[in-house]
Amino acid sequence: MSDQEAAYIDRIIHHRDIEALAQWMEQNRSRFTSFIRTIASNRLLSVVEIDDLLQEVTTAALKSLPTAPFEHYTPNQWLHQLARRRVIDAYRFHFGAQSRNAGRQQSIYEPHSDSQAAGMEQLLVASMTSASAALS
């Protein structure tokens, strides 16, 4: 670690210096971008720019610096934790809602025009031979 980086870390941890955090993150931009790229799926990166994710991490870090848990984490570990949260949030935003879309849900009790969907209820009923099997 260089003397300049150590000075930034000291200002970040002990003085909660937002300017020092912003400068340190900018100097280590490629390292943080690489980390985000390793934790984000190709699917997510196909709909979200890596720079947008980094900007969200930076914004979250600057906002939460006053309450950052440096008694438990180094600034680098803390930023990695924030990056993981932002990647998860982005994934949920772009893909998670689709799996819960009420318009895509179908009842197994209602008849459907699709014979495969209509046969789901019968398949489930046929596979249950006893009350204990049904419970399982």
C-alpha positions as a Python dict, from the first residue, in 0.01 Angstrom:
ca = {
    (1, 'M'): (0, 0, 0),
    (2, 'S'): (138, 339, -96),
    (3, 'D'): (172, 625, 151),
    (4, 'Q'): (-100, 816, -33),
    (5, 'E'): (-340, 522, -14),
    (6, 'A'): (-263, 477, 356),
    (7, 'A'): (-339, 846, 410),
    (8, 'Y'): (-673, 809, 230),
    (9, 'I'): (-761, 503, 438),
    (10, 'D'): (-673, 687, 759),
    (11, 'R'): (-891, 985, 662),
    (12, 'I'): (-1176, 753, 562),
    (13, 'I'): (-1171, 546, 881),
    (14, 'H'): (-1084, 805, 1145),
    (15, 'H'): (-1230, 1125, 1001),
    (16, 'R'): (-1510, 985, 783),
    (17, 'D'): (-1378, 1214, 511),
    (18, 'I'): (-1607, 1197, 209),
    (19, 'E'): (-1353, 1369, -17),
    (20, 'A'): (-1088, 1112, 75),
    (21, 'L'): (-1331, 829, 1),
    (22, 'A'): (-1424, 976, -337),
    (23, 'Q'): (-1060, 1025, -434),
    (24, 'W'): (-957, 678, -314),
    (25, 'M'): (-1241, 516, -506),
    (26, 'E'): (-1152, 710, -820),
    (27, 'Q'): (-788, 602, -794),
    (28, 'N'): (-901, 240, -755),
    (29, 'R'): (-1181, 259, -1010),
    (30, 'S'): (-1048, -26, -1226),
    (31, 'R'): (-1007, -253, -923),
    (32, 'F'): (-1366, -189, -808),
    (33, 'T'): (-1496, -229, -1163),
    (34, 'S'): (-1318, -563, -1191),
    (35, 'F'): (-1467, -678, -862),
    (36, 'I'): (-1818, -585, -973),
    (37, 'R'): (-1761, -765, -1304),
    (38, 'T'): (-1662, -1083, -1116),
    (39, 'I'): (-1976, -1085, -899),
    (40, 'A'): (-2228, -978, -1164),
    (41, 'S'): (-2364, -1232, -1407),
    (42, 'N'): (-2332, -1186, -1782),
    (43, 'R'): (-2711, -1174, -1792),
    (44, 'L'): (-2716, -875, -1558),
    (45, 'L'): (-2433, -704, -1744),
    (46, 'S'): (-2632, -741, -2065),
    (47, 'V'): (-2898, -503, -1926),
    (48, 'V'): (-2696, -284, -1686),
    (49, 'E'): (-2373, -99, -1757),
    (50, 'I'): (-2090, -177, -1520),
    (51, 'D'): (-2029, 197, -1477),
    (52, 'D'): (-2389, 237, -1359),
    (53, 'L'): (-2335, -29, -1094),
    (54, 'L'): (-2010, 138, -986),
    (55, 'Q'): (-2187, 473, -965),
    (56, 'E'): (-2455, 320, -743),
    (57, 'V'): (-2189, 168, -516),
    (58, 'T'): (-2007, 502, -499),
    (59, 'T'): (-2327, 690, -415),
    (60, 'A'): (-2421, 438, -147),
    (61, 'A'): (-2070, 457, 1),
    (62, 'L'): (-2067, 836, 14),
    (63, 'K'): (-2412, 845, 175),
    (64, 'S'): (-2339, 578, 434),
    (65, 'L'): (-1982, 675, 522),
    (66, 'P'): (-2082, 838, 853),
    (67, 'T'): (-2221, 505, 977),
    (68, 'A'): (-1980, 266, 805),
    (69, 'P'): (-1885, -26, 1033),
    (70, 'F'): (-1507, 19, 1021),
    (71, 'E'): (-1475, -151, 1357),
    (72, 'H'): (-1562, -474, 1173),
    (73, 'Y'): (-1450, -411, 814),
    (74, 'T'): (-1170, -245, 624),
    (75, 'P'): (-1286, 18, 374),
    (76, 'N'): (-1219, -229, 93),
    (77, 'Q'): (-1428, -503, 257),
    (78, 'W'): (-1706, -254, 326),
    (79, 'L'): (-1711, -141, -38),
    (80, 'H'): (-1720, -502, -156),
    (81, 'Q'): (-2019, -560, 70),
    (82, 'L'): (-2194, -255, -76),
    (83, 'A'): (-2114, -377, -428),
    (84, 'R'): (-2263, -719, -356),
    (85, 'R'): (-2582, -555, -228),
    (86, 'R'): (-2610, -331, -534),
    (87, 'V'): (-2559, -623, -771),
    (88, 'I'): (-2827, -823, -589),
    (89, 'D'): (-3063, -524, -595),
    (90, 'A'): (-3004, -475, -967),
    (91, 'Y'): (-3062, -843, -1036),
    (92, 'R'): (-3386, -838, -837),
    (93, 'F'): (-3499, -520, -1012),
    (94, 'H'): (-3436, -650, -1362),
    (95, 'F'): (-3515, -1020, -1325),
    (96, 'G'): (-3676, -1095, -990),
    (97, 'A'): (-4002, -915, -1055),
    (98, 'Q'): (-4061, -1119, -1371),
    (99, 'S'): (-4077, -1442, -1174),
    (100, 'R'): (-4337, -1291, -940),
    (101, 'N'): (-4542, -1126, -1212),
    (102, 'A'): (-4904, -1197, -1119),
    (103, 'G'): (-5001, -1190, -1487),
    (104, 'R'): (-4781, -1494, -1551),
    (105, 'Q'): (-4924, -1702, -1266),
    (106, 'Q'): (-5169, -1976, -1345),
    (107, 'S'): (-5392, -2171, -1113),
    (108, 'I'): (-5370, -2549, -1130),
    (109, 'Y'): (-5741, -2558, -1048),
    (110, 'E'): (-5868, -2357, -1344),
    (111, 'P'): (-5898, -2520, -1683),
    (112, 'H'): (-5658, -2385, -1946),
    (113, 'S'): (-5657, -2407, -2319),
    (114, 'D'): (-5305, -2549, -2299),
    (115, 'S'): (-5340, -2925, -2250),
    (116, 'Q'): (-5007, -2946, -2064),
    (117, 'A'): (-5115, -2684, -1811),
    (118, 'A'): (-5462, -2838, -1784),
    (119, 'G'): (-5314, -3177, -1705),
    (120, 'M'): (-5102, -3049, -1416),
    (121, 'E'): (-5381, -3093, -1161),
    (122, 'Q'): (-5453, -3446, -1282),
    (123, 'L'): (-5084, -3533, -1272),
    (124, 'L'): (-5053, -3413, -913),
    (125, 'V'): (-5367, -3599, -806),
    (126, 'A'): (-5254, -3921, -975),
    (127, 'S'): (-4915, -3908, -804),
    (128, 'M'): (-5067, -3889, -455),
    (129, 'T'): (-5169, -4235, -345),
    (130, 'S'): (-5215, -4170, 26),
    (131, 'A'): (-5261, -3890, 275),
    (132, 'S'): (-4898, -3926, 391),
    (133, 'A'): (-4775, -3913, 31),
    (134, 'A'): (-4985, -3604, -30),
    (135, 'L'): (-4837, -3443, 280),
    (136, 'S'): (-4485, -3528, 164),
}
